[in-house]
Amino acid sequence: MNSNFKLQISNSKSSGFTILELLVAVSIFGVLIIMAALLFTNIFTGSNQQFSALNNVDQARLVTSRFTNEIRNATTGVEGSYSLNTASDNQIIFYSRSTSPGATINRIRYYLEDNNLYKGVTLPSGNPPDYNLALESNIIVQKDIANGATPIFTYYDGNYNGSRCHYKKFKK
């Protein structure tokens, strides 16, 4: 009977965990849970930032497309002014007809202010027609422009000495 008792004691000591083993296991599990939570947080935060960046790029493409269509349709103002009124680093003013047929010629101004690109439109009024700048309506077309000191508009003049593309002719 004594030998049975010894066998039982030795079996009971070898089964289960000690407090120290339990603390180590819980600590490792806790560290793994925290690391997994941080990983998922970074993944979702990164995807939100990526979505925001892609949204800004899409908005910039839309603004550029509208701007190029308007500037390509530039024409003389109703009071006889040149189609291009002002061209500076952070502002361009021109006259253009809206896309609807028979529409009036509007004074359009794109300008950068407080890291936002604005579009100001002035409709002609009066007789003879003229552009009253106090009646200009402004909207933000692009927010959060981070161009620093780089001009938003650049132009080429008659002294352009940049690189030119040379095409090679290939023999057949």
Protein Blocks (a to p, Z undefined) as FASTA:
>chain_A
ZZmmmmmmmmmmmgccdfklmmmmmmmmmmmmmmmmmmmmmmmmmmmmmmmmmmmmmmmm
mmmmmmmmmmmmgccdfkopafblbdcfkbccdddddfbehiacdddddddeehiacddd
dddedjdddddfklpccddfbghiaehjacfbdcddfklcbdcdddddddZZ
